[in-house]
Amino acid sequence: MKEANSSSELSTELISALDETGKSFSINQIKLQLDTMNPSEIAHVIESSPPYQRKLIWSLLNHDEEGEILTELHDEIQQELLLKIDSDDLIEIISNLELDDIVDILQVLPQPQVDEFLSKASSLDREKIRTVMDYPEDSAGGLMNTDIISVRPRHSLEVVMRYLRLKKALPKNTDKIFVVSKNDQYLGDLSISKIVVSEPTLSVRELMETDALPIDANMNDKEVSILFEQNDLISAPVIDENSKLVGRITVDDVVDVIREDADQNLMSITGIAEDTFAAPARAARSRVVWLSINLITAFIAAMTINLFESTIDKLVYLAVLMPIVASMGGVAATQTLTIVIRGLTLQQINKANIRWLFKRELVVSIINGVVLSIAIGGITFLWFQEAMISILICVAMTINLISSVIAGMVVPIILRRLNQDPAIAGSVVVTTVTDVVGFFSFLGLATIFLIN
């Protein structure tokens, strides 16, 4: 915990130093501070700085650290820096990275730079890179590394240990080696701990595990992260459609997926997907689309109110009360929406349990509707001294809370089936539904019972 705190303080100090450049800190002092930080800390400083300061930081970095720092940056900032690096320098910077990191960087580069890099790579590296790049970026194949160690089941542990010693160093996060047939088809795995503690005369076949299923290369990376979490995996084999071992996924790559997914979900709730310190023009472009959509939905709600213009003219205090009905419905719908999106993301919701969840949410909305309606009805009566208004707002509130559950459950499922991200579009749609239902039910009931 102490190290984490000092690391955070160091990053904060450097950001402050950059802000004070030309005053109390010299460029040399900033460079000395950068030299004491690891790549992830420097990446954090870059992401926490405005664009003009990022250029200064990059210019002060040691050349041999630039590749590791690039891999730690978010995609948008990474791409921004990559486009400013000379092709020859870029090849030198990323050549010594792990294969999956190289592929991640190549996937954001223009095709001419990718072709140039591949033309200068060895034939073996070129083949490995193309194998990974053939798979979508958000798949197990796009996430995997090809630095696998495989053995045959007939080999003895003594042979395996000699083979491992010849390598001199094992790839990062190697907790097991994989067992394959002569055609490279995956058969099972053998943990490093078993190799160390077992009799050297035993064969791989006698000790290998065959229970754990390998990961299909086309599996979605979110499904991979769930698999790692559920099974406490450090590494896992990846196979192609012919059950051939093509690579492995390690826990550090899965952590990156979880972090990116959490970041994306958080940002997409409001329809934003931008760098925190993006330039004003870029930030405005990324936000205007969803603000425009929200403007359209606001007009829909306004048109609903306009249908009851004469009612509001006669009973002006309805205009004071109707936002309460709509607001309570919107909050309730967002709560249900959040639960459903979380369940869909974690793959907890399916055909077998969706009805139970819907009934549960419906019961919750009815209970909350009764409790809140009594409270709001009482306050309304004390405020306006009219029993009918109090009853109408209670009924409208209950109707809207029930509609909020229906919208919160149905909208994200429909959006998911239409291959749309419910985290981005869901809140806009359900809020519109609850606004329209809230206004229509309250003003409609008022028109029927107070005007007619």
Buried (B, 14 or more C-beta within 10 A) or exposed (E): EEEEEEBEEBBEEBBEBBEEBEEEBEEEEBBEBBEEBBBBBBBBBBBBBEEEBBBEBBEBBEEEBBBBBBBBBBBBBBBBBBEEBEEEEBBBBBEEBBBBBBBBBBBBBEEEBBEBBBEBBEEEBBEBBEBBBEBBBBBBBBBBBBBBBBBBBEBBBEBBEEEBEEEEEEBEBBBBBBBBBEEBBBBBBBBBEBBEEBEEEBBBBEBBEEEEEBBBBBBBBBBBBBBBEEEEBBBBBBBBEEBBBBBBBBBBBBEBBBEBBEEBBEBBBBBEBBBEBBEEEBBEEBBEEBEEBBEEBEEEBEEBBEEBEEBBEEBEEBEEBBEBBBBBBBEBBBBBBBBBBEBBBEEEBEEEEBEEBBEEBBEBBBEBBBEBBEEBBEBBBEEBEBEEBBBBBBBBBBBBBBBBBBBBBBBBBBBBEEEEBBBBBBBBBBBBBBBBBBBBBBBBBBBEEBEE
